[in-house]
Amino acid sequence: MQNTSISINSSAKKFIEERGIKDVTFNLKVMEPAGCSLGIVKEIEPVYEAVEEASNYRYFQVEGIHVFVSREIKILGPLTITTEGLWKIKRLALRGATIPL
């Protein structure tokens, strides 16, 4: 794989500083909603802690933050950690990556 760069935008920096986050793990979450005809739903989910077993993750360190990205997540280009959502339901997001089909 090519050398991938990663950055953190200003809203994500503020989010991280306010919550004292030191580690972020981006996992591929796969759900099969009951009673839903869509089948499987996938999303990239942030978890604000390091993984115990990092062999299935790509590791980055940016601005003092340890970032783990699941190898199941497809990287499209340079990665940027941003925020998404509003007020109390805001969370970190990973731009430059997508879920595999």
C-alpha positions as CSV (number, residue, x, y, z in Angstrom):
1,M,0.0,0.0,0.0
2,Q,1.2,3.5,-0.7
3,N,2.2,5.8,2.1
4,T,-1.0,7.4,3.3
5,S,-1.1,10.8,5.0
6,I,-3.5,11.8,7.7
7,S,-4.6,15.2,9.2
8,I,-7.0,16.5,11.7
9,N,-9.3,19.5,10.8
10,S,-10.0,22.3,13.3
11,S,-13.4,21.1,14.4
12,A,-12.0,17.6,15.2
13,K,-9.1,19.1,17.1
14,K,-11.5,21.0,19.3
15,F,-13.6,17.9,19.8
16,I,-10.5,15.9,20.8
17,E,-9.2,18.5,23.1
18,E,-12.5,19.1,24.9
19,R,-12.9,15.3,25.6
20,G,-9.2,14.6,26.3
21,I,-9.0,11.9,23.6
22,K,-5.6,10.3,23.1
23,D,-6.6,7.3,21.0
24,V,-9.1,6.9,18.2
25,T,-10.0,3.6,16.5
26,F,-12.1,3.5,13.3
27,N,-13.9,0.2,12.9
28,L,-16.1,-1.2,10.2
29,K,-19.4,-1.8,11.8
30,V,-21.7,-4.3,10.1
31,M,-25.3,-4.6,11.1
32,E,-28.3,-6.6,9.9
33,P,-31.3,-4.6,11.0
34,A,-34.2,-6.8,12.0
35,G,-37.2,-6.4,9.7
36,C,-35.3,-4.4,7.2
37,S,-35.2,-5.5,3.5
38,L,-32.0,-3.6,2.8
39,G,-29.8,-6.5,4.0
40,I,-26.5,-5.6,5.6
41,V,-25.8,-2.0,6.6
42,K,-22.1,-0.9,7.0
43,E,-20.6,2.2,8.6
44,I,-17.3,3.5,9.8
45,E,-17.6,3.8,13.6
46,P,-15.2,5.8,15.8
47,V,-14.2,4.3,19.2
48,Y,-12.2,6.6,21.5
49,E,-9.7,4.0,22.8
50,A,-6.8,2.0,21.4
51,V,-7.3,-1.5,20.2
52,E,-5.8,-4.4,22.2
53,E,-4.7,-6.4,19.1
54,A,-3.5,-4.0,16.4
55,S,-2.4,-6.5,13.7
56,N,-5.7,-5.9,11.8
57,Y,-5.3,-2.1,11.9
58,R,-3.3,0.6,10.1
59,Y,-1.6,2.8,12.7
60,F,-1.0,6.5,12.4
61,Q,0.2,9.1,14.8
62,V,-0.9,12.7,14.2
63,E,-0.6,15.7,16.5
64,G,0.0,13.4,19.5
65,I,-3.1,11.3,18.8
66,H,-2.9,7.5,18.1
67,V,-5.2,6.6,15.3
68,F,-6.1,3.0,14.3
69,V,-7.9,2.3,11.1
70,S,-9.4,-1.2,10.4
71,R,-7.8,-2.9,7.4
72,E,-11.4,-3.7,6.3
73,I,-11.9,0.0,5.6
74,K,-10.9,1.0,2.0
75,I,-8.6,4.1,1.9
76,L,-9.2,6.3,-1.1
77,G,-6.6,9.0,-0.6
78,P,-5.3,11.3,2.1
79,L,-7.2,10.8,5.3
80,T,-8.7,13.6,7.3
81,I,-10.3,13.3,10.8
82,T,-13.3,15.5,10.9
83,T,-16.5,15.7,12.9
84,E,-20.1,14.9,11.9
85,G,-23.4,15.4,13.6
86,L,-24.8,18.1,15.7
87,W,-24.3,19.2,19.3
88,K,-24.5,16.3,21.7
89,I,-24.5,13.6,19.1
90,K,-21.4,14.9,17.4
91,R,-18.6,12.3,16.7
92,L,-15.4,12.0,14.8
93,A,-15.5,10.9,11.2
94,L,-12.8,9.7,8.7
95,R,-12.8,11.4,5.3
96,G,-10.8,9.8,2.5
97,A,-12.0,6.3,3.3
98,T,-15.0,4.3,2.5
99,I,-16.7,1.0,3.3
100,P,-16.0,-2.0,1.0
101,L,-18.8,-3.2,-1.2
